Amino acid sequence: MSGTADTNWRSYVGPADNGLTVNAAQWQAPLDPENYDDLVKGSNVSHLCVSGLTIPASREDSIDFVRGKNYVVQHCTVQGSITAKGSIDGLSLYGCCISGTIELGQYDNYWSQGAPTRNVSIIDCNSPDGSPIRVKVWDAELPFVQNTNVKLTKIPKFIWLPYFIFRRLTNPKAA
């Protein structure tokens, strides 16, 4: 990490975007997705719904949500990864085709010990080739999974906690 700010295609920030539904009428992918860190970025939003989109892979994540609650991603084709972090309380992935990894509770500048990412559901999702969707669980509760083939990797706390604390102590924005 270089410490520079992300370059995002579209960002949704609470409270201004609370309750927003983003569909194909409001969102089209960039012609050059590889020039962006994240294509759909949600920050501290409540009740953001992303519906019916095809979201290409980018430098980091197709979708990156940090803080907030009750995010919904439904009937989307996600060609890259999805990250949900920052003590999110509620993420539903429903009826999506996901090519990349789902990362839950990864480190972010707002991390604080004792507030995991939680209430995540992965329902009726698949990968393009039928292989399991990779799900990595860091500082997060295990997701509820239904009718979805996943390969779940729980990163042990003795690995992620020292890393998170180190990042927190060496990040001037987080202090």
Secondary structure, DSSP 8 states (H G I E B T S, - for coil): -------EEEEEETTTTTT-EE-TTT----S-GGG-SEEEEEEEEES-EEES-EE---SSEEEEEEEEEEEEEES-EESS-EEEESS-EEEEEES-EE-S-EEES---TT--TT--BEEEEEES-B-TTS--EEEEESSB---EEES--EEEEE--HHHHHHHHHHHHHH-TTT-
